[in-house]
Amino acid sequence: MQDVPTLVAQAREGRPRAVARLISLVEGASPQLREVMAALAPLTGGAYVVGLTGSPGVGKSTSTSALVTAYRKQGRRVGVLAVDPSSPFSGGALLGDRVRMSEHASDPGVYIRSMATRGHLGGLAWAAPQAIRVLDAAGCDVILVETVGVGQSEVEIASQADTSVVLLAPGMGDGIQAAKAGILEIGDVYVVNKADRDGADATARELNHMLGLGESRAPGDWRPPIVKTVAARGEGVDEVVEALEKHRAWMDERGVLDGRRRARAAREVETIAVTALRERIGDLRGDRRLSALAERIVSGETDPYRAADELVAGLTEN
């Protein structure tokens, strides 16, 4: 058993080993998870969470690394959660070495963690909300969450981040893909990376046109900016940081940031509650109550919806 109060105190001091152990407790759904979350609760709320998403090959890791460099120049502590596909054999993150971010590995003001999706859809690991809370409590000023990037299931990042950044690249048909995937609805800032390639201007124009289609913004509403970058050379990255800061200021001014964080907390509570109920239902397999309900459905005495209502009522009464 881990000494949770000591781990939390060490994490607050910026000790990476303590942060790593706390996130491992989260990922492993440790019996101590409740104790960890209770200890972290009063220490959170100070970090700005930025999500980065986009199709494979747009340069998410390179862009994340460039943003880390920009924020470190400002003296801010940065946490990075890089969510990777899971190995079908070990369940671990396939890209766990994070070669593209190795330049920050020795910086005590940066904490980088790869997390495996472990089959969770939507581009994020199921433990991401709690891992974000660990980094927040550990004193990170900015937390960058980079999603898997496996196609059209990236929209979940919008529910976890204060600001969502959607990355595209020229020559990949990303404008159409973005429209199909629904990420044109979730982006607060759009970045056309690899802007030194042919077609970057056309991609930006196409994106601007698609963002304008069906637009019904009131005066004062946020209009997502489009920033062109060459992240591998650090070009345009300061403009991305400026756009992020403008969005944060806009959210603060209109109370949007608090609203997003309350909605995020509500979804987290709902997920935990549904998971607990699912586990209890799983424990009923082979239980006489579930078998009896199944028999009544087969014989025509009841229907599946009424049976489910009876089952839920029984679970919540206990």
Secondary structure as UniProt FT lines:
FT   HELIX           4..12
FT   TURN            13..14
FT   HELIX           16..27
FT   TURN            28..29
FT   TURN            31..32
FT   HELIX           33..40
FT   HELIX           41..43
FT   STRAND          48..54
FT   TURN            56..57
FT   HELIX           60..73
FT   TURN            74..75
FT   STRAND          78..84
FT   TURN            88..90
FT   TURN            94..97
FT   HELIX           99..104
FT   TURN            105..106
FT   TURN            108..109
FT   STRAND          110..116
FT   TURN            118..119
FT   TURN            126..127
FT   HELIX           128..137
FT   TURN            138..139
FT   STRAND          142..146
FT   HELIX           155..159
FT   STRAND          163..168
FT   TURN            170..173
FT   HELIX           174..181
FT   TURN            182..186
FT   STRAND          189..192
FT   TURN            195..196
FT   TURN            198..199
FT   HELIX           200..212
FT   TURN            213..214
FT   TURN            219..220
FT   STRAND          226..228
FT   HELIX           231..233
FT   HELIX           237..254
FT   HELIX           256..283
FT   TURN            284..286
FT   HELIX           288..298
FT   TURN            299..300
FT   HELIX           304..317
//
